Amino acid sequence: MVVGLEIREKMVAANAARARREGLRNLSFGYVNLNVDLDRVLAPRSVAAFHLLFPDPWFKAKHHKRRVVDPWMLEVVCTRLRSGGELHVASDVFEVAMDAMAEIEDPAVEHLGLRNLAGPWRFWRGNPFPAQSRREDTTLARGQRVWRMRYVL
């Protein structure tokens, strides 16, 4: 089962309708604010992989608190991942990707046990997965780079 969690209710409805139209029965969608509710929607050790794709950049410093990757979210992700599970993060904004990497590779969260598959402070090259999001398609069509990180527990 693949579960898509989204903070925009309209996108949850649109994605669920599209999945039904395409006969994709292994998809489920939830209206969730990851920064608040993630610990309540997924059971411990129940997730094989988290894919955090193109989170909102929240450029202004006063809005950085709204960014998804923070110590609390990382703690929850690590308690929900199965042993050997993966956290995959992709962004088309270098500064956002670097900030996410800084959070994930911060010595203060080293005890969580996430290991960068590309090596410490390195980005993963290319898409190792068989699908791309529309945002990734658009980014690549513009000749821009996707900054991708893969961590295993």
C-alpha positions in Angstrom: 0.0 0.0 0.0 1.2 3.5 -0.9 -0.1 6.3 1.3 0.1 9.9 0.1 -0.1 12.5 2.8 -0.9 16.1 1.8 -1.7 19.4 3.6 -3.9 20.6 0.8 -7.3 19.0 1.0 -8.1 19.7 -2.6 -5.0 17.8 -3.7 -6.0 14.8 -1.5 -9.4 14.7 -3.3 -7.9 15.2 -6.7 -5.3 12.5 -6.2 -7.8 10.0 -4.8 -10.1 10.6 -7.8 -7.3 10.2 -10.3 -6.2 6.9 -8.6 -9.8 5.6 -8.9 -10.0 6.6 -12.6 -6.8 4.8 -13.3 -7.8 1.7 -11.3 -4.9 2.0 -8.8 -6.2 0.2 -5.8 -3.0 0.2 -3.8 -3.1 3.9 -3.2 -4.6 5.8 -0.2 -4.5 9.5 0.6 -4.8 11.4 3.8 -5.3 15.1 4.6 -2.5 15.6 7.2 -0.2 18.4 8.4 3.1 16.4 8.7 4.5 19.0 11.2 1.7 18.3 13.6 0.0 14.9 12.9 2.6 12.5 11.5 2.9 10.6 14.8 -0.8 10.0 14.9 -1.4 8.6 11.4 1.2 5.8 11.0 1.9 3.0 13.4 5.5 2.4 14.7 7.7 0.3 12.4 5.0 0.2 9.7 6.6 2.1 6.9 9.1 0.8 4.3 9.9 4.3 2.9 9.1 7.9 3.3 9.3 10.0 0.1 9.3 13.7 0.9 9.0 15.3 -2.5 9.4 19.0 -3.2 8.2 20.4 0.1 7.3 24.1 0.1 10.5 26.2 0.5 9.2 28.8 2.9 11.9 31.3 1.9 11.4 34.0 4.5 13.4 33.4 7.7 10.3 34.0 9.9 8.5 31.1 8.0 11.4 28.5 8.3 9.5 27.0 11.3 7.0 25.7 8.7 9.5 23.6 6.9 8.8 19.9 7.1 12.2 18.5 8.0 12.9 19.3 11.6 14.1 17.2 14.6 10.6 16.2 15.7 9.6 15.0 12.2 12.9 13.1 11.9 12.2 11.4 15.3 8.7 10.4 14.2 10.0 9.2 10.8 12.6 7.0 12.4 10.1 5.4 14.8 7.7 4.7 11.9 10.3 3.2 9.6 11.0 -0.5 9.5 14.6 -1.6 10.0 16.3 -0.9 6.7 13.6 1.6 5.7 14.4 4.7 3.7 13.9 8.4 4.0 14.0 10.0 0.5 14.0 13.8 0.1 13.9 15.7 -3.2 13.8 19.4 -3.8 14.4 21.7 -6.7 15.6 24.5 -4.4 19.2 24.0 -3.4 18.9 26.1 -0.2 16.0 23.9 1.0 17.9 20.7 0.2 20.9 21.9 2.1 18.8 22.9 5.1 17.1 19.5 5.0 20.5 17.8 4.8 21.8 19.9 7.7 18.8 18.8 9.8 19.2 15.1 8.9 23.0 15.1 9.4 23.0 17.2 12.5 25.0 15.4 15.2 22.1 16.1 17.6 20.0 13.5 15.7 22.8 11.1 15.0 21.2 8.7 17.6 18.3 8.1 15.2 20.6 6.0 13.0 19.9 7.5 9.5 22.8 6.9 7.1 23.2 8.8 3.9 23.4 6.3 1.0 25.6 8.7 -1.0 28.0 9.3 1.8 28.0 12.1 4.4 26.9 15.5 3.1 26.4 14.2 -0.4 23.4 14.3 -2.7 22.2 11.2 -4.6 22.6 11.6 -8.4 19.6 10.7 -10.6 16.3 9.2 -9.8 16.6 5.6 -8.4 12.9 5.1 -8.6 10.7 4.0 -11.5 8.4 7.1 -11.4 8.7 10.9 -11.3 6.4 13.5 -10.0 5.0 16.2 -12.2 7.1 18.7 -10.3 10.2 16.7 -11.1 9.2 16.5 -14.8 8.8 20.3 -14.9 12.1 20.9 -13.1 14.0 18.7 -15.4 12.3 20.1 -18.5 13.5 23.6 -17.4 17.1 22.3 -17.3 17.2 22.5 -13.5 18.5 20.0 -11.1 16.7 17.9 -8.5 18.6 17.8 -5.3 18.0 14.3 -3.9 18.9 12.7 -0.6 18.5 9.0 0.4 18.9 7.9 4.0 18.5 4.4 5.3 17.7 3.4 8.9 
